[in-house]
Amino acid sequence: MKVLQFTIPVAHDKSVIVQQDHLPHFYPYLHRHTEAQIAWIQEGEGTLVAGNNMHGFKPGEIYFVGPNQPHLFKSNPEYFGNDDSKKASSLMLFFNPCGPLASLFGLPEMKSFKAFIDQNAQGFKVPSMYAEEVSMQMREVQDASGPDQLMQFFLLLKFLSKMKVKLQPLSSFGNAASFSENEGIRISNIYNYILQHYSKDITLENVSDAAHMTPQAFCRYFKKHTGHTFISFLNETRINEACKRLTNGMYDSISAVAYNCGFNSITNFNRVFKSIIGNSPREYIDNYLKNVG
């Protein structure tokens, strides 16, 4: 598996591409494209890999992916089985700020929009308080045509740029466009290996073998290209999965979540969880229930 450089099919009469997907699971390969992407998850759960970070995703969430940002919406394992009730649906908007829209973004009145896109090149998740309004505006773009669609799109972009909250980047390290083909292959193999084996006892030797590198070379390479040590990235992957399980209610106990996510002691799980999330697992659950209640 490698970072695939996609070319989004662009109709000659379209500057904004609207894509409605209904699939058994989301596209399972790390990829990137010159277009920025606004992704509304309508059905399906899984893990978003964006640059050097991972985020659990679920229905109702909306993500902005920057131009040329390597990313992957990886559906949970159950979406690849024989359960026909599991579906993945999304509404995606693609636009290239340096393509057909470049002349518009170059206008004095539009420069704030271009600045917003440049400032968020590492992507962001639309805050939950704005998700409903953004999804409605995405529908407006989908339902419109011709000049009306373009106007609806810029109204959407205006709304996104005016959100009065600090946006947290999906990725925290490096320039996404700096990934070469060979680097992308290795990083993608590593991500995929960790996503498939996080619940097991993964050693440095295991993951370096998967990357076809010596352990010493792997440590240097991984730190250089992701900003993480292997252990810190593995811990974040496990805690990300633990957060998904703790909030979906499908668990017997916190200790069961810890062991099923690859931790061999509840003490270590609690320590790592608090260092990454800032709260204990119990506090995290309580805060989640307060917010959804």
Residue pairs with C-beta under 8 A, 6 or more apart in sequence:
1 29
1 30
1 185
1 188
1 189
1 192
2 29
2 30
2 181
2 184
2 185
2 188
3 30
3 31
3 32
3 70
3 179
3 181
3 183
3 184
3 185
3 187
3 188
4 29
4 30
4 31
4 32
5 31
5 32
5 33
6 31
6 32
6 33
7 33
8 17
8 33
8 34
8 35
8 94
9 17
10 17
10 99
10 100
11 17
15 95
15 99
15 100
15 101
15 150
16 93
16 94
16 95
16 101
16 141
16 149
16 150
16 153
17 35
17 92
17 93
17 94
17 95
18 91
18 92
18 93
18 141
18 142
18 149
19 91
19 92
19 93
19 94
20 89
20 90
20 91
20 92
20 142
21 88
21 89
21 90
21 91
21 92
22 87
22 88
22 89
23 87
23 88
23 89
24 79
24 80
24 86
24 87
24 88
25 44
25 46
25 75
25 79
25 80
25 86
25 88
26 44
26 46
26 73
26 74
26 75
26 79
26 88
26 90
27 72
27 73
28 72
28 74
28 75
29 72
29 188
30 49
30 70
30 71
30 72
30 184
30 187
30 188
30 191
30 192
31 70
31 71
31 72
32 68
32 69
32 70
32 71
32 176
32 179
33 67
33 68
33 94
34 67
34 68
34 96
34 98
34 99
35 67
35 94
35 95
35 96
35 99
36 64
36 65
36 66
36 67
36 94
36 95
36 96
36 97
36 117
37 63
37 64
37 65
37 71
37 92
37 93
37 94
38 62
38 63
38 64
38 65
38 92
38 93
38 138
38 156
39 62
39 63
39 64
39 65
39 73
39 90
39 91
39 92
40 61
40 62
40 90
40 91
40 92
40 134
40 135
40 138
41 57
41 58
41 59
41 60
41 61
41 62
41 63
41 73
41 89
41 90
42 59
42 60
42 89
42 90
42 91
43 59
43 87
43 88
43 89
43 90
44 57
44 59
44 75
44 79
44 86
44 87
44 88
44 89
44 90
45 56
45 57
45 58
45 59
45 75
45 76
45 244
45 248
46 56
46 57
46 73
46 74
46 75
46 76
46 79
47 54
47 55
47 56
47 57
47 74
47 76
47 195
47 240
47 241
48 54
48 55
48 56
48 57
48 63
48 71
48 72
48 73
48 74
48 170
49 70
49 71
49 72
49 74
49 191
49 195
50 63
50 65
50 69
50 70
50 71
50 122
50 123
50 170
50 171
51 69
51 70
51 71
51 122
51 123
51 170
51 171
51 172
51 173
51 174
51 176
52 171
52 172
52 173
52 174
52 225
52 226
52 227
52 228
52 233
53 170
53 171
53 172
53 236
54 191
54 195
54 236
54 237
54 240
55 125
55 170
55 240
56 240
56 241
56 243
56 244
57 63
57 73
58 244
60 131
60 135
61 125
61 126
61 128
61 131
62 125
62 126
62 131
62 134
62 135
62 138
63 123
63 124
63 125
63 126
63 170
64 120
64 123
64 124
64 125
64 126
64 160
65 71
65 123
65 170
66 117
66 120
66 121
66 122
66 123
66 176
67 96
67 97
67 98
67 117
67 121
68 176
68 177
69 121
69 122
69 123
69 170
69 171
69 176
70 176
70 179
70 184
70 187
70 188
71 123
71 170
72 191
73 90
74 195
75 88
78 86
79 86
79 88
91 135
91 138
91 139
91 142
93 138
93 141
93 153
93 156
95 101
95 153
96 102
97 105
97 114
97 117
104 110
105 111
105 113
105 114
105 117
106 114
110 154
112 161
113 154
113 157
113 158
113 161
116 157
116 160
116 161
120 167
120 169
121 176
122 169
122 170
122 171
122 172
122 176
123 169
123 170
123 171
124 167
124 168
124 169
124 170
125 167
125 168
125 170
126 134
126 160
126 163
127 163
127 165
127 167
129 165
130 159
130 163
130 165
133 159
134 156
134 159
134 160
137 152
137 155
137 156
137 159
138 156
140 152
140 155
140 156
141 149
141 152
141 153
141 156
144 151
144 152
172 227
173 226
173 227
173 228
174 225
174 226
174 227
179 187
179 225
183 225
186 211
186 212
186 213
186 221
187 225
187 226
189 210
189 211
190 207
190 210
190 211
190 222
193 202
193 206
193 207
193 210
193 211
194 202
194 207
194 233
194 234
194 237
195 237
197 206
198 234
198 237
198 238
198 241
198 261
198 262
199 238
199 241
199 260
199 261
199 262
200 262
201 262
201 264
202 234
202 262
204 215
204 218
204 219
204 230
205 215
207 218
207 230
208 214
208 215
208 217
208 218
211 218
211 221
213 221
218 230
219 229
219 230
222 228
222 229
222 230
222 233
223 229
226 233
228 236
234 262
235 272
235 276
236 276
238 261
238 262
238 263
238 272
239 261
239 272
239 273
239 276
239 277
241 261
242 257
242 258
242 261
242 269
242 273
242 281
243 277
243 284
245 251
245 257
245 260
245 261
246 254
246 257
246 281
246 284
246 285
246 288
247 285
247 288
251 257
251 260
254 266
254 281
254 282
255 266
255 269
257 281
258 265
258 266
258 269
258 270
258 281
261 269
263 269
263 272
269 281
270 280
270 281
273 279
273 280
273 281
273 284
274 280
277 284
279 287
